[in-house]
């Protein structure tokens, strides 16, 4: 598989695969950051299940922190690709440098804010007296590496936007591989426990950050990273484009926080911590579905935006069909794996037969709407790539609203564990609305930005 791709000339089918598969695999490998941490933590002698619940409480807070990188990379990425498609490399360079400034500014501000609020956040979001010490230890160390987490994710997308999907994948593989090696060393050999898992993650993200910076500053890349002047106007444009994907990921974290708090409150002393342990395992599995799925759409956004900027509606349509088809194929494969491999997956986290049986059941419930997920993911991310930011934002907010309503309501009507049905309910509802709106508005966007084929031929003559 080639490391470079011509977004304006290469055949669309092969182009989608060359960009989507490495990015999908990179996101899959990126999932290992949190999953491997939880696997090792769950097997810490005597306290593994409680420690796993504590880190599970941290997980949505960590994801919320990381989601700020999407405000820049998924906001600046489409603008960057459109400039490249129009042949404006100077404009693309300006966007890239302003994204760098935004990442640095957000990293500093978020680190201070989250560090000062970390204890209150953990209590508010579902920690108990037993799980709080583990959650606090992990959270404190992770916050120290906020800059590495945001920079690694944010800058890596601009490698993908320039057709360097292989390098983008290498960035993620480097960090995840290092994390896998350091986890057992720090957790068990050095006996650092939960703190060891957090340090392993921090150092791994630092390595990914350095690698992405080095790759983007090479002279051979089409638009290398350069220090430029901070431009508030461009930053506002980036935020406008990035708001929908940012809210998608940020509110995903918020709804998981609400889910954790609901499970702890409705479960009570009898099973609150047990449900949180199961939820940590369920969310780990859901990452195997959601992150590679977002990797497909993330990797292919550049194709859509580049050809929209170039005014080629035919290539945009082919790219959209390829993205939707690949997303659905992946979801179908994961549906089969869910029913065949879920028990084996859960055993990586715990030896308790009770927790294994309960977690497997909850995984199947939580992924019941898995075939609707690719419709929602592709509609939102492709809408962003097309500049349909309001549409993408509406669809994202709709999904979150349905989820939050269901999480709060279902446990009041049934049992605490019924909160897990909120996920398939919001997946199916949001997919139906999103695809209807996407099919309605996309032809208008193409008509407004692209030159008809017959007019192109006339102009060429």
Secondary structure in CASP SS format (residue, H / E / C, confidence):
PFRMAT SS
TARGET T0000
AUTHOR 0000-0000-0000
METHOD secondary structure of the structure
MODEL  1
X C 1.00
X C 1.00
X C 1.00
X C 1.00
X C 1.00
X C 1.00
X C 1.00
X C 1.00
X C 1.00
X C 1.00
X C 1.00
X H 1.00
X H 1.00
X H 1.00
X H 1.00
X H 1.00
X H 1.00
X H 1.00
X H 1.00
X H 1.00
X H 1.00
X H 1.00
X H 1.00
X H 1.00
X H 1.00
X H 1.00
X H 1.00
X H 1.00
X H 1.00
X H 1.00
X H 1.00
X H 1.00
X H 1.00
X H 1.00
X H 1.00
X H 1.00
X H 1.00
X H 1.00
X H 1.00
X H 1.00
X H 1.00
X H 1.00
X C 1.00
X C 1.00
X C 1.00
X C 1.00
X C 1.00
X H 1.00
X H 1.00
X H 1.00
X H 1.00
X H 1.00
X H 1.00
X H 1.00
X H 1.00
X H 1.00
X H 1.00
X H 1.00
X H 1.00
X H 1.00
X H 1.00
X H 1.00
X H 1.00
X H 1.00
X H 1.00
X H 1.00
X H 1.00
X H 1.00
X H 1.00
X H 1.00
X H 1.00
X H 1.00
X H 1.00
X H 1.00
X H 1.00
X H 1.00
X H 1.00
X H 1.00
X H 1.00
X H 1.00
X H 1.00
X H 1.00
X H 1.00
X H 1.00
X H 1.00
X C 1.00
X C 1.00
X C 1.00
X H 1.00
X H 1.00
X H 1.00
X H 1.00
X H 1.00
X H 1.00
X H 1.00
X H 1.00
X H 1.00
X H 1.00
X H 1.00
X H 1.00
X H 1.00
X H 1.00
X H 1.00
X H 1.00
X H 1.00
X H 1.00
X H 1.00
X H 1.00
X H 1.00
X H 1.00
X H 1.00
X H 1.00
X H 1.00
X H 1.00
X H 1.00
X H 1.00
X H 1.00
X H 1.00
X H 1.00
X H 1.00
X H 1.00
X H 1.00
X H 1.00
X H 1.00
X C 1.00
X C 1.00
X C 1.00
X C 1.00
X C 1.00
X C 1.00
X C 1.00
X H 1.00
X H 1.00
X H 1.00
X H 1.00
X H 1.00
X H 1.00
X H 1.00
X H 1.00
X H 1.00
X H 1.00
X H 1.00
X H 1.00
X H 1.00
X C 1.00
X H 1.00
X H 1.00
X H 1.00
X H 1.00
X H 1.00
X H 1.00
X H 1.00
X H 1.00
X H 1.00
X H 1.00
X H 1.00
X H 1.00
X H 1.00
X H 1.00
X H 1.00
X C 1.00
X C 1.00
X C 1.00
X C 1.00
X H 1.00
X H 1.00
X H 1.00
X H 1.00
X H 1.00
X H 1.00
X H 1.00
X H 1.00
X H 1.00
X H 1.00
X H 1.00
X H 1.00
X H 1.00
X H 1.00
X H 1.00
X H 1.00
X H 1.00
X H 1.00
X H 1.00
X H 1.00
X H 1.00
X H 1.00
X H 1.00
X H 1.00
X H 1.00
X C 1.00
X C 1.00
X C 1.00
X C 1.00
X H 1.00
X H 1.00
X H 1.00
X H 1.00
X H 1.00
X H 1.00
X H 1.00
X H 1.00
X H 1.00
X H 1.00
X H 1.00
X H 1.00
X H 1.00
X H 1.00
X H 1.00
X H 1.00
X H 1.00
X H 1.00
X H 1.00
X H 1.00
X H 1.00
X H 1.00
X H 1.00
X C 1.00
X C 1.00
X C 1.00
X C 1.00
X C 1.00
X C 1.00
X C 1.00
X C 1.00
X C 1.00
X C 1.00
X C 1.00
X C 1.00
X C 1.00
X C 1.00
X C 1.00
X H 1.00
X H 1.00
X H 1.00
X H 1.00
X H 1.00
X H 1.00
X H 1.00
X H 1.00
X H 1.00
X H 1.00
X H 1.00
X H 1.00
X H 1.00
X H 1.00
X H 1.00
X H 1.00
X H 1.00
X H 1.00
X H 1.00
X H 1.00
X H 1.00
X H 1.00
X H 1.00
X H 1.00
X H 1.00
X H 1.00
X H 1.00
X H 1.00
X H 1.00
X H 1.00
X H 1.00
X H 1.00
X H 1.00
X H 1.00
X H 1.00
X H 1.00
X H 1.00
X H 1.00
X H 1.00
X H 1.00
X H 1.00
X H 1.00
X H 1.00
X H 1.00
X H 1.00
X H 1.00
X H 1.00
X H 1.00
X H 1.00
X H 1.00
X H 1.00
X H 1.00
X H 1.00
X H 1.00
X H 1.00
X H 1.00
X H 1.00
X H 1.00
X H 1.00
X H 1.00
X H 1.00
X H 1.00
X H 1.00
X H 1.00
X H 1.00
X H 1.00
X H 1.00
X H 1.00
X H 1.00
X H 1.00
X H 1.00
X H 1.00
X H 1.00
X H 1.00
X H 1.00
X H 1.00
X H 1.00
X H 1.00
X C 1.00
X C 1.00
X C 1.00
X H 1.00
X H 1.00
X H 1.00
X H 1.00
X H 1.00
X H 1.00
X H 1.00
X H 1.00
X H 1.00
X H 1.00
X H 1.00
X H 1.00
X H 1.00
X H 1.00
X H 1.00
X H 1.00
X H 1.00
X H 1.00
X H 1.00
X H 1.00
X H 1.00
X H 1.00
X H 1.00
X H 1.00
X H 1.00
X H 1.00
X H 1.00
X H 1.00
X H 1.00
X H 1.00
X H 1.00
X H 1.00
X H 1.00
X H 1.00
X H 1.00
X C 1.00
X C 1.00
X C 1.00
X C 1.00
X C 1.00
X H 1.00
X H 1.00
X H 1.00
X H 1.00
X H 1.00
X H 1.00
X H 1.00
X H 1.00
X H 1.00
X H 1.00
X H 1.00
X H 1.00
X H 1.00
X H 1.00
X C 1.00
X C 1.00
X C 1.00
X H 1.00
X H 1.00
X H 1.00
X H 1.00
X H 1.00
X H 1.00
X H 1.00
X H 1.00
X H 1.00
X H 1.00
X H 1.00
X H 1.00
X H 1.00
X H 1.00
X H 1.00
X H 1.00
X C 1.00
X C 1.00
X C 1.00
X H 1.00
X H 1.00
X H 1.00
X H 1.00
X H 1.00
X H 1.00
X H 1.00
X H 1.00
X H 1.00
X H 1.00
X H 1.00
X H 1.00
X H 1.00
X H 1.00
X H 1.00
X H 1.00
X H 1.00
X H 1.00
X H 1.00
X H 1.00
X H 1.00
X H 1.00
X H 1.00
X H 1.00
X H 1.00
X C 1.00
X C 1.00
X H 1.00
X H 1.00
X H 1.00
X H 1.00
X H 1.00
X H 1.00
X H 1.00
X H 1.00
X H 1.00
X H 1.00
X H 1.00
X H 1.00
X H 1.00
X H 1.00
X H 1.00
X H 1.00
X H 1.00
X H 1.00
X H 1.00
X H 1.00
X H 1.00
X H 1.00
X H 1.00
X H 1.00
X H 1.00
X H 1.00
X H 1.00
X H 1.00
X H 1.00
X H 1.00
X H 1.00
X H 1.00
X H 1.00
X H 1.00
X C 1.00
X C 1.00
X C 1.00
X H 1.00
X H 1.00
X H 1.00
X H 1.00
X H 1.00
X H 1.00
X H 1.00
X H 1.00
X C 1.00
END
